C-alpha cells in the first residue's frame, strides 16, 4: 500500500483551512453575542467578572488554535512518515 504524499498533504491543508474557518466563525459569533449583551450585563455583573470572561475567552481561542496547529502537524508527520519522506517541519 503506497501513499501519495502530495494528495495526503493537500487533504491535511484543506482540513486545516476548514478548522481555522470554523474557529473564526464560532468565536466571532460568541464575541458578537457577548458584545450585544454587554449593556444589560453591566447592571447585573461587576466589570471585573466581564474582564475575566474576556480573558478566559481569549485563552480558549488560543488553546483551540494551538491544538489545531499541533494536530495538523502530527497528521502531516504521519502522512510523510508513511511515505518515507524525511524530517517534518512545521506546516
C-alpha positions as CSV (number, residue, x, y, z in Angstrom):
1,X,0.0,0.0,0.0
2,X,1.6,3.3,-1.1
3,X,0.5,6.7,-0.1
4,X,0.6,9.7,-2.3
5,X,2.3,12.3,-0.2
6,X,1.1,15.3,-2.2
7,X,-2.5,14.2,-2.1
8,X,-2.3,13.4,1.7
9,X,-0.7,16.8,2.5
10,X,-3.3,18.6,0.3
11,X,-6.0,16.9,2.3
12,X,-4.4,18.0,5.5
13,X,-4.1,21.6,4.3
14,X,-7.8,21.6,3.4
15,X,-8.7,20.1,6.8
16,X,-6.6,22.8,8.5
17,X,-8.2,25.6,6.5
18,X,-11.7,24.3,7.4
19,X,-10.8,24.1,11.1
20,X,-9.4,27.6,11.2
21,X,-12.5,28.9,9.4
22,X,-14.7,27.1,11.9
23,X,-12.8,28.6,14.9
24,X,-13.1,32.1,13.4
25,X,-16.8,31.6,12.7
26,X,-17.8,30.2,16.1
27,X,-15.7,32.6,18.1
28,X,-16.8,35.6,16.1
29,X,-20.4,34.6,16.8
30,X,-19.6,34.3,20.5
31,X,-17.9,37.7,20.6
32,X,-20.9,39.4,18.8
33,X,-23.3,37.8,21.3
34,X,-21.2,38.9,24.2
35,X,-20.8,42.5,22.9
36,X,-24.5,42.7,22.1
37,X,-25.4,41.8,25.7
38,X,-22.7,43.9,27.3
39,X,-25.1,46.8,28.1
40,X,-27.5,44.6,30.1
41,X,-24.7,42.7,31.7
42,X,-23.2,45.9,33.3
43,X,-26.2,46.3,35.5
44,X,-26.2,42.6,36.6
45,X,-22.5,41.7,36.9
46,X,-19.4,43.6,38.0
47,X,-17.0,44.7,35.3
48,X,-14.2,42.6,36.8
49,X,-16.2,39.5,36.1
50,X,-16.7,40.6,32.5
51,X,-12.9,41.2,32.1
52,X,-12.2,37.7,33.4
53,X,-14.8,36.3,31.0
54,X,-13.0,38.0,28.1
55,X,-9.6,36.8,29.3
56,X,-10.9,33.2,29.5
57,X,-12.5,33.5,26.1
58,X,-9.2,34.7,24.6
59,X,-7.3,31.8,26.3
60,X,-9.8,29.3,24.9
61,X,-9.4,30.7,21.4
62,X,-5.6,30.5,21.7
63,X,-5.7,27.0,23.1
64,X,-8.1,25.9,20.3
65,X,-5.8,27.3,17.7
66,X,-2.7,25.7,19.2
67,X,-4.5,22.3,19.4
68,X,-5.4,22.6,15.7
69,X,-1.9,23.5,14.8
70,X,-0.3,20.6,16.6
71,X,-2.9,18.1,15.4
72,X,-2.3,19.2,11.8
73,X,1.4,19.0,12.3
74,X,1.1,15.5,13.7
75,X,-1.1,14.3,10.9
76,X,1.3,15.7,8.3
77,X,4.2,13.9,10.1
78,X,2.2,10.7,10.0
79,X,1.5,11.1,6.3
80,X,5.1,11.9,5.4
81,X,6.5,9.1,7.6
82,X,4.2,6.6,5.9
83,X,5.7,7.7,2.5
84,X,9.3,7.6,3.7
85,X,9.8,11.4,3.4
86,X,12.5,12.9,5.6
87,X,12.1,15.1,8.7
88,X,8.9,17.0,9.1
89,X,8.9,20.8,9.7
90,X,6.1,23.0,11.0
91,X,3.3,23.5,8.4
